[in-house]
């Protein structure tokens, strides 16, 4: 579910069976809102670190580039809310004059919460809390749903009209200065609503309401019940995470060839949807002592804990939120803008329904934009498949390296061996370079 790219309709249909912010003075003017909304016609992607905050000095930390949602970890793009504190999200429910809603805002809110909050709590080892604030009533749009031509290939002018009307009807009732994230949830049964149009709209010129810049809005058009974890995926974009799937040029073929089941940003249907360790590092959920930079030739022996597990094997909630835990990510620099990353994936937390366990190896490229393969999982078992009936991409479902196995990473001088596991469930990993 893309930031600006449309959603994958065919893949979504094929897998549907498998899952089914103290307030400022409210000196508002609808006319003022209208004046800034004209910027919407020029909606575009916000590229690069417009205001970068230094983050990790580690020698294996890739530098941010101008790529959209760059995977660089040396700085945080201050245009995005940083999920190392609680974030507040308002859910605004929109109805239309051509359709009477068949379900309540409460039912739609329950489609996404507490599941979305739970996902991020587990992924962050309890360090990040997403707090939803759903309105309890519908807000009526001034035009029929069909007037907005909502579509997965949404025309910018139609999208601008939709956001113009939505924020105009919400402004008298919502103090936007209280919130970090805005979800606009449409009546799923309105005739002009296209469930494949769910996306994050990034604004080239932020809107201004209640003294607050609104830089991006999540437009939700999901059916009821919705796709599993769809809002967690979209919220990932609000946190500056890229799309990890591959969109075929003709929208035909497989979308999941880059990462398969191994990150929510690849597929919301994934069997192991927890965020990659690299993303947890980027988001500030892994501390410097939990990332091992493998430097120079020779063999490095490490003990890697499962990326899903917090302190003492927990998966969420207890201080120190995983930051005092063991090593969870190993990184081998392979170029100025690319690395190999290694982490252990286990059937824990968000990944309790995973297909395979073991050491997952993947390439990260900081110059690759969202949707262009910034992360690609390396398949340690290229001649086999797994979990064919449930995996989003069976060829990568068995990608991890198991105990007793060794694997030479194609195109590199890196060999990975997994001789054993510890009694606590960590993996002994040997990384040989050269």
Legacy VTK file of the C-alpha trace (Angstrom):
# vtk DataFile Version 3.0
C-alpha trace
ASCII
DATASET POLYDATA
POINTS 434 float
0.000 0.000 0.000
1.949 2.815 -1.345
2.783 6.309 -0.334
1.724 7.655 -3.684
1.858 4.548 -5.791
-1.453 2.722 -6.110
-2.148 -0.575 -4.468
-1.765 -3.957 -5.977
-5.252 -5.035 -6.859
-4.588 -8.471 -8.270
-2.337 -9.608 -5.419
-4.766 -8.268 -2.850
-7.653 -10.184 -4.376
-5.694 -13.392 -4.588
-4.861 -13.300 -0.873
-8.085 -11.934 0.604
-9.201 -15.386 1.572
-6.151 -15.909 3.756
-6.752 -13.041 6.225
-9.751 -11.066 5.704
-1.886 15.465 19.937
-1.943 20.896 24.841
-4.545 22.123 22.239
-3.849 25.653 20.874
-6.567 28.338 20.788
-9.043 27.354 18.181
-8.703 30.394 15.942
-9.839 28.734 12.798
-11.267 29.959 9.560
-12.671 27.714 6.894
-11.717 30.311 4.318
-8.126 30.112 5.511
-8.217 26.356 5.158
-9.468 26.746 1.598
-6.633 29.115 0.751
-3.959 26.589 1.674
-5.732 23.622 0.167
-5.025 24.940 -3.311
-1.538 23.520 -2.801
-3.047 20.076 -3.083
-3.246 20.240 -6.842
0.544 20.099 -6.816
0.603 17.077 -4.527
3.928 15.317 -4.775
6.430 13.239 -2.890
8.544 14.920 -0.234
12.053 13.813 -1.203
15.234 13.645 0.838
16.098 14.729 4.372
14.545 18.212 4.274
15.680 18.733 7.855
17.932 15.950 9.055
18.600 15.131 12.689
21.825 13.128 13.321
21.074 9.613 14.405
23.601 6.792 14.272
27.406 7.270 13.982
28.005 3.554 13.445
30.541 2.817 10.677
28.076 0.548 8.903
25.230 3.091 8.971
24.266 4.074 5.455
23.915 7.796 4.810
20.540 9.181 3.826
20.144 10.062 0.178
17.549 12.070 -1.737
15.631 8.884 -2.531
12.022 8.871 -1.327
11.951 7.071 2.053
15.710 6.523 1.839
16.968 3.611 3.927
19.884 5.672 5.273
20.197 5.532 9.068
22.741 8.285 9.791
19.995 10.929 10.182
16.268 11.214 10.785
14.147 13.167 8.305
12.438 15.702 10.591
9.559 16.051 8.121
8.272 12.779 9.602
7.166 12.110 13.193
9.777 10.029 14.984
8.228 7.018 16.723
10.331 7.170 19.890
7.458 8.851 21.745
3.712 8.263 21.731
1.977 9.577 18.613
-1.677 10.606 18.514
-3.797 9.847 15.478
-7.251 11.234 14.688
-9.672 9.067 12.723
-12.229 11.115 10.774
-15.149 9.213 9.277
-16.625 10.561 6.037
-20.052 9.765 4.602
-21.583 10.939 1.336
-25.021 12.193 0.245
-25.437 9.286 -2.176
-25.133 6.562 0.484
-26.328 5.993 4.033
-23.593 4.219 6.050
-24.501 0.653 6.937
-21.968 0.425 9.780
-20.855 2.752 12.564
-17.593 4.670 12.978
-16.955 2.509 16.038
-17.080 -0.644 13.958
-14.661 0.785 11.422
-12.303 1.960 14.156
-12.342 -1.558 15.601
-11.260 -2.890 12.210
-7.875 -1.266 12.783
-7.478 -0.755 16.531
-6.173 -2.075 18.810
-4.487 -4.310 16.213
-2.394 -1.509 14.704
-1.300 -0.226 18.104
-0.455 -3.782 19.173
1.649 -4.368 16.066
3.834 -1.310 16.705
4.075 -1.984 20.423
5.455 -5.438 19.742
7.699 -4.291 16.890
9.220 -1.516 19.036
9.590 -3.658 22.183
7.051 -1.349 23.808
8.966 1.838 23.010
6.383 3.275 20.612
2.678 3.721 21.276
0.223 4.733 18.568
-2.822 6.300 20.269
-5.980 6.420 18.127
-8.634 9.099 18.658
-11.613 8.131 16.498
-14.549 10.494 16.091
-17.800 8.895 17.204
-19.941 10.135 14.329
-19.942 10.503 10.578
-19.036 13.813 8.900
-20.989 14.343 5.705
-19.106 15.293 2.563
-20.795 17.955 0.388
-20.697 15.929 -2.820
-21.637 12.381 -3.810
-18.910 9.782 -3.515
-18.937 9.319 -7.271
-18.042 12.989 -7.799
-14.491 12.427 -6.513
-13.557 9.694 -9.010
-11.799 7.748 -6.252
-9.536 5.219 -7.885
-6.239 3.459 -7.363
-4.875 5.668 -10.179
-6.449 8.744 -8.553
-6.132 11.934 -10.627
-4.415 14.712 -8.593
-7.269 17.182 -9.156
-9.894 14.704 -7.978
-7.751 13.824 -4.961
-7.301 17.555 -4.189
-11.079 18.070 -4.306
-11.612 15.168 -1.918
-9.072 16.456 0.618
-10.383 20.023 0.227
-13.905 18.926 1.164
-12.815 16.460 3.858
-10.695 18.962 5.781
-13.355 21.653 5.367
-16.042 19.518 7.014
-13.641 18.276 9.709
-12.058 21.628 10.632
-14.950 22.945 12.780
-14.895 19.767 14.883
-11.254 18.657 14.942
-8.352 20.505 16.564
-5.554 19.312 14.321
-2.898 20.746 16.667
-3.555 17.780 18.953
-2.600 15.104 16.453
0.481 13.739 14.738
-1.351 11.587 12.187
-4.600 12.101 10.264
-6.651 9.159 9.008
-9.561 10.003 6.684
-11.831 6.960 6.657
-14.508 6.825 3.979
-17.808 4.952 4.142
-16.744 1.663 2.560
-20.184 1.024 1.085
-20.532 4.308 -0.799
-20.772 3.577 -4.538
-17.830 5.780 -5.535
-15.380 4.325 -3.013
-12.600 2.150 -4.427
-10.941 0.013 -1.770
-7.746 -0.116 -3.818
-7.259 3.654 -3.416
-6.067 3.455 0.201
-2.765 5.333 0.402
-0.712 8.031 2.108
-0.878 11.381 0.304
2.320 13.419 0.722
1.952 17.173 0.234
4.641 19.223 -1.510
3.356 22.250 0.432
2.006 21.352 3.879
-1.491 22.403 4.828
-1.928 24.706 7.817
-4.724 24.175 10.326
-4.865 25.089 14.025
-1.271 26.270 13.887
-0.190 22.869 12.631
1.458 21.796 9.384
-0.287 18.792 7.871
2.299 17.204 5.610
0.573 13.928 4.848
-2.843 12.349 5.166
-3.806 8.683 5.170
-6.865 8.195 2.966
-8.604 4.956 3.945
-11.095 3.322 1.587
-10.964 -0.217 2.952
-13.849 -2.623 2.839
-15.307 -3.959 6.085
-13.612 -6.053 7.273
-10.390 -4.645 5.823
-7.163 -6.215 4.682
-5.161 -7.492 7.648
-2.683 -4.908 9.014
-3.360 -2.486 6.152
-3.340 0.549 8.467
-0.062 -0.567 10.041
1.446 -0.596 6.548
0.144 2.888 5.740
1.297 4.168 9.131
4.737 2.806 8.255
4.840 5.319 5.403
3.940 8.107 7.851
7.050 6.960 9.772
9.184 7.273 6.592
9.328 3.585 5.716
9.349 2.631 2.022
7.327 0.161 0.045
9.348 -3.011 -0.249
7.285 -4.765 -2.873
8.014 -4.836 -6.563
5.293 -3.421 -8.751
5.376 -4.915 -12.242
5.294 -2.354 -15.024
2.028 -3.760 -16.375
0.558 -4.539 -12.926
0.710 -8.208 -13.891
2.924 -10.822 -12.303
4.196 -11.190 -8.761
4.538 -8.178 -6.465
6.480 -9.869 -3.659
9.754 -10.907 -5.252
11.906 -8.462 -3.233
11.172 -9.402 0.391
8.341 -11.917 0.345
6.865 -12.453 3.802
9.670 -10.765 5.738
8.371 -7.213 6.399
4.975 -5.541 6.639
6.137 -2.916 4.147
6.434 -5.673 1.605
3.020 -7.183 2.234
0.317 -6.684 4.853
-0.580 -10.340 4.299
2.920 -11.537 5.249
3.327 -14.577 7.475
6.235 -12.815 9.268
5.159 -9.158 9.068
7.374 -7.764 11.848
9.632 -4.946 10.675
13.148 -5.821 9.614
15.903 -5.129 12.114
17.237 -2.458 9.761
13.912 -0.619 10.029
13.901 -0.969 13.818
17.376 0.591 13.835
16.200 3.420 11.558
13.171 4.095 13.750
15.256 4.255 16.944
14.065 1.017 18.502
17.451 -0.713 18.432
20.375 0.841 20.311
24.008 1.043 19.082
25.025 -1.980 21.186
22.449 -4.095 19.404
23.968 -3.532 15.960
27.222 -5.284 15.090
29.279 -3.761 12.271
31.367 -6.470 10.638
34.588 -4.855 9.373
37.584 -6.186 7.512
38.450 -9.596 6.190
38.247 -12.728 8.277
35.620 -14.472 10.343
33.436 -12.749 12.915
31.504 -14.886 15.391
28.338 -13.370 16.825
25.366 -14.328 18.932
22.220 -12.892 17.387
18.927 -12.743 19.272
15.645 -12.979 17.375
14.648 -9.543 16.138
11.124 -10.099 17.460
12.239 -10.664 21.066
12.600 -7.963 23.748
14.477 -8.293 27.054
14.587 -11.793 28.480
12.783 -13.121 25.440
9.708 -10.921 25.823
8.133 -9.442 22.736
6.637 -6.192 24.055
6.065 -3.817 26.888
8.764 -4.056 29.551
11.493 -1.405 30.047
14.200 -1.017 28.874
12.274 -1.720 25.693
14.919 -3.933 24.151
17.629 -1.264 24.215
19.526 -3.179 26.883
19.201 -6.469 25.025
21.692 -8.425 22.997
22.790 -8.045 19.404
19.919 -8.238 16.965
21.407 -6.961 13.716
24.708 -7.598 11.952
25.783 -5.393 9.049
28.479 -5.919 6.431
29.339 -2.878 4.326
29.424 -3.771 0.646
29.538 -0.286 -0.902
29.049 3.413 -0.245
25.265 3.101 -0.445
24.664 -0.600 0.196
25.123 -3.246 2.878
24.289 -6.806 3.718
22.183 -7.136 6.861
21.692 -10.292 8.925
19.115 -10.972 11.623
17.375 -13.895 13.266
13.690 -14.397 12.579
11.635 -16.602 14.905
8.005 -17.471 15.521
7.544 -14.796 18.192
5.459 -11.646 18.613
4.269 -10.291 15.293
5.822 -13.302 13.581
4.102 -16.027 15.571
2.568 -17.354 12.360
5.854 -17.437 10.456
6.759 -20.129 7.970
10.474 -20.647 8.724
12.976 -19.625 11.417
16.684 -18.867 11.054
19.171 -16.207 9.971
17.735 -13.912 7.330
20.150 -12.149 4.970
19.117 -9.132 2.926
20.635 -6.316 0.891
19.882 -2.672 1.736
20.423 0.193 -0.731
20.009 3.755 0.546
19.886 5.260 -2.935
16.918 3.135 -4.013
13.551 4.846 -3.675
10.393 3.381 -2.209
9.099 0.670 -4.509
12.401 0.331 -6.364
13.922 -2.429 -4.263
15.612 -0.613 -1.349
15.644 -3.997 0.428
16.013 -7.386 -1.196
16.030 -10.639 0.729
18.729 -13.141 -0.267
17.392 -16.662 -0.613
19.607 -19.227 1.115
17.508 -21.990 -0.483
16.990 -20.792 -4.065
15.867 -24.166 -5.354
12.993 -24.749 -2.943
9.726 -23.212 -1.798
7.760 -23.315 1.448
4.266 -22.676 2.823
2.890 -22.648 -0.689
-0.730 -22.324 0.401
-0.215 -19.329 2.721
3.000 -17.487 1.826
2.784 -14.328 -0.274
5.847 -15.579 -2.179
6.787 -19.210 -1.468
10.235 -19.036 -3.132
11.380 -16.682 -0.319
9.406 -18.280 2.505
12.363 -20.554 3.320
15.027 -17.865 2.749
16.623 -18.001 6.264
19.734 -20.041 7.013
19.079 -22.815 9.516
21.270 -24.349 12.201
24.020 -26.454 10.672
23.873 -24.656 7.342
26.336 -22.408 5.502
25.605 -20.038 2.652
27.745 -17.950 0.319
25.993 -14.699 -0.602
25.926 -14.385 -4.395
27.914 -11.499 -5.836
29.915 -10.963 -2.621
32.853 -12.407 -0.713
30.636 -13.082 2.296
29.855 -16.499 3.677
27.437 -17.078 6.556
27.409 -20.157 8.772
25.065 -21.053 11.609
26.777 -23.728 13.706
24.469 -23.739 16.721
21.846 -22.100 18.942
22.072 -21.059 22.583
19.707 -22.453 25.256
17.870 -19.085 25.259
17.086 -19.362 21.571
19.739 -17.033 20.151
21.733 -18.137 17.099
25.503 -18.527 16.844
26.469 -16.935 13.539
29.843 -16.885 11.780
30.347 -14.249 9.071
33.394 -14.711 6.872
34.489 -11.853 4.586
37.097 -12.419 1.889
LINES 2 435
20 0 1 2 3 4 5 6 7 8 9 10 11 12 13 14 15 16 17 18 19
413 21 22 23 24 25 26 27 28 29 30 31 32 33 34 35 36 37 38 39 40 41 42 43 44 45 46 47 48 49 50 51 52 53 54 55 56 57 58 59 60 61 62 63 64 65 66 67 68 69 70 71 72 73 74 75 76 77 78 79 80 81 82 83 84 85 86 87 88 89 90 91 92 93 94 95 96 97 98 99 100 101 102 103 104 105 106 107 108 109 110 111 112 113 114 115 116 117 118 119 120 121 122 123 124 125 126 127 128 129 130 131 132 133 134 135 136 137 138 139 140 141 142 143 144 145 146 147 148 149 150 151 152 153 154 155 156 157 158 159 160 161 162 163 164 165 166 167 168 169 170 171 172 173 174 175 176 177 178 179 180 181 182 183 184 185 186 187 188 189 190 191 192 193 194 195 196 197 198 199 200 201 202 203 204 205 206 207 208 209 210 211 212 213 214 215 216 217 218 219 220 221 222 223 224 225 226 227 228 229 230 231 232 233 234 235 236 237 238 239 240 241 242 243 244 245 246 247 248 249 250 251 252 253 254 255 256 257 258 259 260 261 262 263 264 265 266 267 268 269 270 271 272 273 274 275 276 277 278 279 280 281 282 283 284 285 286 287 288 289 290 291 292 293 294 295 296 297 298 299 300 301 302 303 304 305 306 307 308 309 310 311 312 313 314 315 316 317 318 319 320 321 322 323 324 325 326 327 328 329 330 331 332 333 334 335 336 337 338 339 340 341 342 343 344 345 346 347 348 349 350 351 352 353 354 355 356 357 358 359 360 361 362 363 364 365 366 367 368 369 370 371 372 373 374 375 376 377 378 379 380 381 382 383 384 385 386 387 388 389 390 391 392 393 394 395 396 397 398 399 400 401 402 403 404 405 406 407 408 409 410 411 412 413 414 415 416 417 418 419 420 421 422 423 424 425 426 427 428 429 430 431 432 433
